[in-house]
Amino acid sequence: MSGIAKVANGMDEANEFFLVCVYSLSRFVKPRVFIP
């Protein structure tokens, strides 16, 4: 419930957190593939 409220109240913050997670995971798993 809090997650839904957070997304509804601040999409920018949620998107930033998501992008950071994806960037960190992609950089940790296959940096040469995801980062040109």
Buried (B, 14 or more C-beta within 10 A) or exposed (E): EEEEEEBEEEEEEBEEEEEEEEEEEEEEEEEEEEEE
